[in-house]
Amino acid sequence: MQKLKIYLETTLFNYYFDTDRDAHPDTVKLFTEIAEGKYEAYTSEAVADELKKAPAPKRDRMLALLDEYPIAQLPVGDVENALADIYVAERIIPANYWTDGLHIAVAAVNGLDLVVSMNFKHIVKMKTESMANAINTLKGYRAVQIITPMWIIQNEDT
């Protein structure tokens, strides 16, 4: 069976260290399973750029996860930017949160299976997933499922 290809959105790096959040244990477990080779994990230059804006010392600890775990960092180019622009133009993602659309676009363009996020405001929403996937399909990209770390951990045996 082929491994799921998962995209780790910026919020996961925060939740990894935020022990007061309900999703912390499942986020750490997901990273552990990535290290064990259960998933093929990806993130992007956009995530690294967002992490660099966080205050130290948390910024340095979050960035260190990129080296500590086998997470490939995908480049962001014109194709991904154009797809994120469409998500904004179609009012799937608000213009002020364009980068949230970029995360979905990177996953779609690179043929990944899942976007894993804790961003319930703009990413982990049925409307976002269905509308972004309608655009992805029209543009010749695959549909990408958007989930939380809790979902993947709780459903991994099914």
C-alpha positions as CSV (number, residue, x, y, z in Angstrom):
1,M,0.0,0.0,0.0
2,Q,1.3,3.4,-1.0
3,K,2.0,5.9,1.8
4,L,-0.3,9.0,2.1
5,K,1.4,12.2,0.9
6,I,0.6,14.8,3.5
7,Y,1.1,18.6,3.5
8,L,1.8,20.1,6.9
9,E,0.4,23.6,7.2
10,T,2.0,26.2,9.5
11,T,-0.4,25.7,12.4
12,L,1.0,22.2,13.1
13,F,4.4,23.5,13.9
14,N,2.8,25.8,16.5
15,Y,0.6,23.1,18.0
16,Y,3.6,20.8,18.3
17,F,4.9,23.0,21.1
18,D,1.6,24.4,22.4
19,T,1.0,21.9,25.2
20,D,-2.2,23.6,26.4
21,R,-4.0,22.9,23.2
22,D,-6.2,19.8,22.8
23,A,-4.5,19.0,19.4
24,H,-1.0,18.9,20.9
25,P,-0.8,15.1,21.6
26,D,-2.2,14.2,18.2
27,T,0.1,16.6,16.5
28,V,3.2,15.2,18.2
29,K,2.0,11.7,17.4
30,L,1.6,12.6,13.8
31,F,5.2,13.9,13.7
32,T,6.3,10.7,15.4
33,E,4.6,8.7,12.7
34,I,6.2,10.7,10.0
35,A,9.6,9.9,11.6
36,E,8.6,6.2,11.6
37,G,7.9,6.4,7.9
38,K,4.2,6.0,8.0
39,Y,3.5,9.1,5.9
40,E,5.4,10.9,3.2
41,A,5.4,14.4,4.6
42,Y,5.8,17.8,2.8
43,T,5.5,21.4,3.6
44,S,6.6,24.4,1.6
45,E,8.7,27.5,1.4
46,A,5.6,29.4,2.4
47,V,5.4,27.6,5.7
48,A,9.1,28.2,6.4
49,D,8.6,31.9,5.7
50,E,5.6,32.1,8.1
51,L,7.6,30.3,10.8
52,K,10.5,32.8,10.4
53,K,8.0,35.5,11.4
54,A,7.3,34.0,14.8
55,P,9.1,35.4,17.9
56,A,12.2,33.7,19.2
57,P,12.8,31.2,20.8
58,K,9.7,29.4,19.6
59,R,10.6,30.4,16.0
60,D,13.9,28.5,16.2
61,R,12.3,25.4,17.8
62,M,9.6,25.3,15.1
63,L,12.1,25.7,12.3
64,A,14.2,23.0,13.8
65,L,11.3,20.5,13.2
66,L,12.0,20.9,9.5
67,D,15.5,19.3,10.1
68,E,14.5,16.9,12.9
69,Y,11.8,15.2,10.9
70,P,11.8,13.9,7.3
71,I,9.6,16.7,5.8
72,A,10.4,17.7,2.3
73,Q,10.1,21.4,1.6
74,L,8.3,22.2,-1.7
75,P,9.1,25.3,-3.7
76,V,6.4,27.8,-4.4
77,G,6.3,29.1,-8.0
78,D,4.0,30.9,-10.5
79,V,1.6,27.9,-10.8
80,E,0.9,27.7,-7.1
81,N,0.6,31.5,-6.8
82,A,-1.9,31.6,-9.7
83,L,-4.0,28.8,-8.1
84,A,-4.0,30.7,-4.8
85,D,-5.1,33.8,-6.7
86,I,-8.1,31.9,-8.1
87,Y,-9.1,30.8,-4.6
88,V,-9.2,34.4,-3.5
89,A,-10.9,35.6,-6.7
90,E,-13.6,33.0,-6.2
91,R,-14.0,34.0,-2.5
92,I,-12.9,30.7,-1.2
93,I,-10.1,32.3,0.8
94,P,-10.2,36.0,1.9
95,A,-7.6,38.2,0.2
96,N,-5.9,39.1,3.5
97,Y,-5.3,35.4,4.1
98,W,-4.0,34.6,0.6
99,T,-1.2,32.4,2.1
100,D,-3.8,30.0,3.5
101,G,-4.9,29.4,-0.1
102,L,-1.3,29.0,-1.1
103,H,-0.9,26.0,1.2
104,I,-3.9,24.2,-0.5
105,A,-2.5,25.2,-3.9
106,V,0.9,23.7,-3.2
107,A,-0.6,20.5,-2.1
108,A,-2.9,20.3,-5.2
109,V,-0.2,21.2,-7.7
110,N,2.2,18.6,-6.2
111,G,-0.4,15.8,-6.2
112,L,-0.5,15.4,-2.4
113,D,-3.4,13.5,-0.7
114,L,-4.0,15.6,2.4
115,V,-3.5,19.1,3.8
116,V,-3.2,18.7,7.6
117,S,-4.1,21.9,9.5
118,M,-5.5,23.4,12.6
119,N,-6.6,26.6,10.8
120,F,-10.4,26.4,11.2
121,K,-10.9,30.0,10.1
122,H,-9.9,29.6,6.5
123,I,-8.6,26.1,5.7
124,V,-10.3,23.3,7.7
125,K,-13.8,24.0,6.5
126,M,-16.1,21.9,4.3
127,K,-16.7,25.0,2.1
128,T,-13.0,25.6,1.6
129,E,-12.3,22.0,0.7
130,S,-15.2,21.5,-1.7
131,M,-14.8,24.8,-3.5
132,A,-11.0,24.6,-3.7
133,N,-11.3,21.1,-5.1
134,A,-13.8,22.2,-7.7
135,I,-11.2,24.7,-8.9
136,N,-8.4,22.1,-8.7
137,T,-10.4,19.7,-10.8
138,L,-11.2,22.4,-13.4
139,K,-7.5,23.3,-13.6
140,G,-6.4,19.7,-14.0
141,Y,-5.1,19.1,-10.4
142,R,-6.2,16.4,-8.0
143,A,-8.7,17.0,-5.2
144,V,-7.0,17.4,-1.8
145,Q,-8.6,16.4,1.4
146,I,-8.3,18.9,4.3
147,I,-8.1,17.4,7.7
148,T,-6.8,17.9,11.3
149,P,-4.1,15.8,13.0
150,M,-6.9,14.4,15.2
151,W,-8.7,13.0,12.2
152,I,-5.7,11.3,10.7
153,I,-4.6,9.8,14.0
154,Q,-8.1,8.6,14.9
155,N,-8.8,7.1,11.5
156,E,-5.4,5.7,10.7
157,D,-6.5,2.1,11.2
158,T,-9.6,2.3,9.1
